[in-house]
């Protein structure tokens, strides 16, 4: 069994010796001799095995993981020395862009400068992807971290060398700019130029831009501290499962333990997990406060009205979209409270706690799904998107080894997809066979990876990188296809299985829409507090987060004091104003998937066009072309209506 060690039966030879037997005699008697003797020996052996200590589930070291279960980074670099050669080549690119200084108002010179910059960026992106993935697979690997830190230093130096470019482009006057945009040499760069020009009010002078480029790694410090502390230094200890078997508690096993049927196991794991956060709460709150201060500093330095405004600016998302999202969800909390009451009733709990929110309500459907089966399920669910999509995905999840499958010591928690231009879009997983949500996580990350694969092959480099705003549509779209495949397949005539899948979809919408919007509101509160000059102390975070817990969950859920610390363990808070995109993405994907699955004419083509569009259009415009208007509250309301309908159906099945 993966990740386990097994001891021999404790003192087996001593026990046999006390009975006047030897192990050899046991073996001979068990394989021949009288039936009665064989029976007694068999009973003896079973007693010894029953008395033996059960295996302790351990998280393996990276070196203990089978190669076939890891990603194949060969398409990036064959090995570390190959990476070092590429890194040296990157270092040799220092100074190359300086020759264009003072020449960018000339369209021919500007086009050549952009082409040179693209060549550097392509190699740096590939080198950066490899370095980042090596750190993610084992954050305690000193050599991997050394590569990453050296690359960060070089990236800062290159950014410093090109800090003059944007200010110089911004100094071009309006009449010359109009001529520039019409020049045939710049045809393929008009999208990039238009995006650059939008930033004109927020681009500083050359000296100021240089300072901001230098301070970048410093502002990233809180995220690095958080990651090192929670992924490497934390020691959660061990907990016992229902059978008394010790399980090493980690970010990965925590998710698994919260799905156990035993209330005692769930709550013991939850308490022990949060105890570690409690013991480091002051450090974590200081780290989060520093991250927020960095966000506000960037916004002020760039002359944005707020940190939120700066975050929304690149995607051209009006603040009203953010506010409307929060308002729409807050106006529809009753279906969530109804679901919590159903959960409390079905689980026969006197009070509902946070540790009780992840366990499936249909316990009999718990089963293990091997990774290979999960990959097949995801691939088959995506068949409505056509043979090209399915063929590439099948190889990526299998023989091409895009996926780093299982947890190991030091590995980054959670999951992500990481792609560089026209290279494999790799997927990090911490896959657990006994957690059905991990099948959905695989579908989610596969959606990101296929989005990268398609956009990188349909768009030039400068237009290929889609914004996160669109990324969450592609990923949750795949999850919707997977749910449909379950409900229309094995679960169609099986009430119990149907209840299980309905429960899963309900929990998905709850986690992606309700929960992420609560997170989004928290981010807004803490950044507004910093902008008003309030002190971001541990007590401030706890109080602010508890107020939201009471508003969103407090009607039914028992709010325990440690739950206030949840705000200190969310990695996305170090990428401020990111989480609202999950909620937007799910709402849009539900609308798009329904059209595809209902066979609406042109729906598949519109979705594939969306996936190939990369960053060639503003995200809201791209979604409108796909058929969804996110400036309207209708997609969010429809997603919440689906949640309410699913809760009603689940209640009917479970009685």
HUJOJO-V418927 format. One record per pair of residues at least 4 apart in sequence whose ideal C-beta (glycine too) atoms are under 7 Angstrom apart, sorted by sequence separation. I is the first residue (numbers start at 1). J is the second residue. If there is no record, write none. Layout:
i;j
I;J
I;J
This chain:
i;j
8;12
11;15
12;16
13;17
14;18
15;19
21;25
23;27
24;28
25;29
26;30
27;31
28;32
29;33
33;37
34;38
35;39
36;40
37;41
38;42
39;43
40;44
41;45
42;46
43;47
44;48
45;49
46;50
47;51
48;52
60;64
65;69
73;77
74;78
78;82
80;84
81;85
82;86
83;87
84;88
85;89
86;90
87;91
88;92
100;104
106;110
107;111
108;112
109;113
110;114
111;115
112;116
113;117
114;118
115;119
116;120
117;121
118;122
120;124
121;125
122;126
123;127
124;128
125;129
126;130
127;131
128;132
129;133
130;134
131;135
132;136
133;137
135;139
141;145
142;146
143;147
144;148
145;149
146;150
147;151
148;152
149;153
150;154
151;155
152;156
153;157
154;158
155;159
156;160
157;161
158;162
159;163
164;168
165;169
166;170
167;171
172;176
173;177
174;178
175;179
176;180
177;181
178;182
179;183
186;190
189;193
190;194
191;195
192;196
193;197
194;198
199;203
204;208
205;209
206;210
207;211
208;212
209;213
210;214
211;215
215;219
216;220
220;224
221;225
222;226
223;227
224;228
225;229
226;230
227;231
228;232
229;233
230;234
240;244
241;245
249;253
250;254
252;256
253;257
254;258
262;266
263;267
264;268
265;269
266;270
267;271
268;272
269;273
270;274
271;275
274;278
275;279
276;280
277;281
280;284
281;285
282;286
283;287
284;288
285;289
286;290
287;291
288;292
289;293
290;294
291;295
292;296
293;297
294;298
295;299
296;300
297;301
298;302
305;309
307;311
308;312
309;313
317;321
319;323
320;324
321;325
322;326
323;327
324;328
325;329
326;330
327;331
328;332
333;337
334;338
335;339
336;340
337;341
338;342
339;343
340;344
341;345
342;346
343;347
352;356
369;373
371;375
372;376
373;377
374;378
375;379
376;380
377;381
378;382
385;389
386;390
387;391
388;392
389;393
390;394
391;395
392;396
393;397
394;398
395;399
396;400
407;411
419;423
437;441
438;442
439;443
440;444
441;445
442;446
443;447
445;449
446;450
447;451
448;452
449;453
450;454
451;455
452;456
453;457
454;458
455;459
459;463
460;464
466;470
468;472
470;474
471;475
472;476
473;477
476;480
477;481
478;482
479;483
480;484
481;485
482;486
483;487
484;488
485;489
486;490
487;491
488;492
490;494
494;498
495;499
496;500
497;501
498;502
499;503
500;504
501;505
502;506
503;507
504;508
505;509
506;510
507;511
508;512
509;513
510;514
511;515
512;516
513;517
514;518
515;519
516;520
517;521
518;522
519;523
520;524
521;525
522;526
523;527
524;528
525;529
526;530
527;531
528;532
530;534
536;540
538;542
539;543
540;544
541;545
542;546
543;547
545;549
546;550
547;551
548;552
549;553
550;554
553;557
559;563
565;569
566;570
580;584
581;585
582;586
583;587
584;588
585;589
586;590
587;591
588;592
589;593
590;594
591;595
592;596
593;597
594;598
602;606
603;607
604;608
605;609
606;610
607;611
608;612
609;613
613;617
617;621
618;622
619;623
620;624
621;625
622;626
624;628
633;637
634;638
635;639
636;640
637;641
638;642
639;643
640;644
641;645
642;646
643;647
644;648
645;649
646;650
647;651
648;652
649;653
650;654
16;21
21;26
33;38
60;65
65;70
77;82
104;109
172;177
204;209
228;233
229;234
240;245
248;253
249;254
260;265
299;304
304;309
312;317
344;349
360;365
369;374
385;390
395;400
397;402
459;464
466;471
486;491
487;492
510;515
529;534
535;540
536;541
549;554
554;559
595;600
617;622
623;628
624;629
630;635
16;22
77;83
103;109
104;110
138;144
180;186
240;246
241;247
247;253
260;266
304;310
360;366
396;402
397;403
419;425
432;438
491;497
530;536
534;540
572;578
16;23
134;141
186;193
277;284
299;306
312;319
349;356
382;389
383;390
418;425
431;438
490;497
491;498
529;536
572;579
596;603
623;630
628;635
29;37
30;38
172;180
238;246
239;247
257;265
258;266
299;307
302;310
344;352
382;390
417;425
418;426
456;464
595;603
596;604
29;38
77;86
100;109
104;113
135;144
181;190
238;247
257;266
304;313
343;352
347;356
455;464
550;559
613;622
13;23
16;26
134;144
135;145
238;248
239;249
247;257
299;309
309;319
312;322
417;427
491;501
526;536
549;559
620;630
30;41
238;249
258;269
296;307
299;310
308;319
379;390
382;393
455;466
487;498
529;540
596;607
620;631
29;41
30;42
181;193
237;249
257;269
258;270
295;307
298;310
340;352
416;428
429;441
610;622
100;113
134;147
135;148
236;249
343;356
415;428
429;442
546;559
236;250
308;322
379;393
415;429
487;501
549;563
26;41
254;269
346;361
379;394
415;430
451;466
486;501
592;607
610;625
97;113
131;147
132;148
412;428
414;430
609;625
610;626
131;148
413;430
239;257
242;260
343;361
379;397
427;445
483;501
526;544
546;564
26;45
97;116
241;260
254;273
378;397
411;430
427;446
525;544
545;564
606;625
607;626
96;116
97;117
131;151
242;262
249;269
451;471
606;626
545;566
606;627
375;397
402;424
427;449
483;505
522;544
542;564
545;567
128;151
242;265
249;272
375;398
402;425
407;430
448;471
451;474
522;545
96;120
127;151
241;265
249;273
400;424
402;426
403;427
404;428
405;429
406;430
425;449
19;44
402;427
404;429
406;431
403;429
405;431
415;441
448;474
522;548
541;567
93;120
169;196
425;452
447;474
448;475
521;548
541;568
417;445
425;453
447;475
239;268
416;445
479;508
166;196
170;200
239;269
415;445
419;449
445;475
447;477
518;548
124;155
417;448
444;475
447;478
417;449
444;476
446;478
595;627
15;48
90;123
170;203
239;272
419;452
89;123
90;124
371;405
422;456
444;478
518;552
592;626
237;272
417;452
421;456
422;457
443;478
444;479
588;623
592;627
12;48
167;203
236;272
443;479
476;512
592;628
86;123
90;127
166;203
236;273
419;456
591;628
167;205
514;552
9;48
167;206
440;479
443;482
9;49
87;127
236;276
421;461
588;628
10;51
86;127
10;52
164;206
167;209
234;276
440;482
588;630
9;52
10;53
163;206
166;209
421;464
83;127
591;635
7;52
522;567
7;53
163;209
584;630
83;130
163;210
402;449
588;635
591;638
587;635
590;638
6;55
397;446
527;576
587;636
590;639
5;55
76;126
160;210
163;213
523;573
4;55
5;56
229;280
519;570
587;639
590;642
4;57
5;58
76;129
77;130
160;213
393;446
396;449
523;576
586;639
3;57
4;58
76;130
159;213
160;214
229;283
523;577
3;58
3;59
523;579
3;60
73;130
156;213
393;450
156;214
392;450
520;579
73;133
156;216
371;431
519;579
520;580
104;165
156;217
226;287
389;450
392;453
71;133
225;287
377;439
381;443
91;154
94;157
98;161
101;164
370;433
516;579
517;580
83;147
87;151
90;154
94;158
97;161
104;168
369;433
378;442
516;580
97;162
104;169
152;217
222;287
368;433
374;439
378;443
95;161
368;434
516;582
517;583
94;161
105;172
369;436
375;442
516;583
222;290
223;291
374;442
378;446
436;504
440;508
222;291
369;439
512;582
513;583
105;176
512;583
222;294
107;180
513;586
111;185
512;586
62;137
111;186
114;189
219;294
62;138
107;183
110;186
108;185
509;586
107;185
111;189
107;186
219;298
270;354
270;355
267;353
139;227
267;355
139;228
212;301
266;355
266;356
139;231
140;232
139;232
266;359
382;478
258;355
384;481
261;359
259;358
260;359
382;481
202;302
258;358
259;359
381;481
202;303
258;359
259;360
381;482
201;303
202;304
261;363
378;482
381;485
377;482
380;485
472;581
476;585
480;589
468;578
472;582
475;585
476;586
480;590
469;581
472;584
473;585
477;589
481;593
468;581
472;585
476;589
480;593
484;597
469;584
473;588
477;592
473;589
477;593
513;639
509;639
365;496
364;496
365;497
509;642
362;496
509;643
365;500
362;499
474;611
506;643
362;500
360;500
506;646
362;503
505;646
506;647
361;503
360;503
502;646
506;650
502;649
503;650
466;614
467;615
502;650
465;614
466;615
470;619
464;614
465;615
469;619
473;623
463;614
464;615
499;650
315;467
317;469
463;615
467;619
470;622
314;467
463;616
315;469
458;612
499;653
252;407
459;614
498;653
499;654
455;611
458;614
250;407
454;611
455;612
459;616
454;612
455;613
495;653
455;614
451;611
252;413
450;611
251;413
339;506
339;510
336;510
256;432
259;435
255;432
232;410
252;430
256;434
336;514
231;410
256;435
252;432
255;435
231;412
231;413
329;513
329;514
329;517
54;243
59;248
56;246
57;247
58;248
54;245
57;248
59;250
326;517
325;517
326;520
326;521
354;557
352;556
352;557
353;558
352;558
354;560
351;558
353;560
354;563
344;556
384;596
384;597
341;556
308;524
340;556
340;557
337;555
386;604
308;527
333;552
337;556
385;604
307;527
384;604
385;607
385;608
306;531
296;527
295;527
292;526
296;530
292;527
296;531
293;530
292;530
292;536
289;536
285;537
285;538
288;541
325;580
282;538
285;541
281;538
322;580
325;583
325;584
311;576
312;577
311;577
137;404
141;410
307;576
308;577
138;408
140;410
192;462
139;410
191;462
138;410
188;460
191;463
138;411
139;412
189;462
137;411
136;412
288;568
295;576
285;568
291;574
278;562
281;565
284;568
133;418
288;573
132;418
278;565
281;568
274;562
277;565
129;418
129;420
274;565
277;568
136;428
277;569
133;426
361;654
126;420
129;423
125;420
125;421
126;423
122;421
316;618
317;620
315;619
316;620
328;633
335;640
342;647
328;636
332;640
335;643
339;647
342;650
346;654
321;630
324;633
328;637
335;644
338;647
342;651
321;631
325;636
335;647
72;401
71;401
71;402
71;403
71;404
70;404
69;405
69;406
122;461
230;569
65;406
65;408
118;461
118;462
62;408
61;408
62;409
76;423
59;407
60;408
61;409
62;410
75;423
226;574
59;408
60;409
75;424
59;409
223;574
222;574
71;426
2;406
191;616
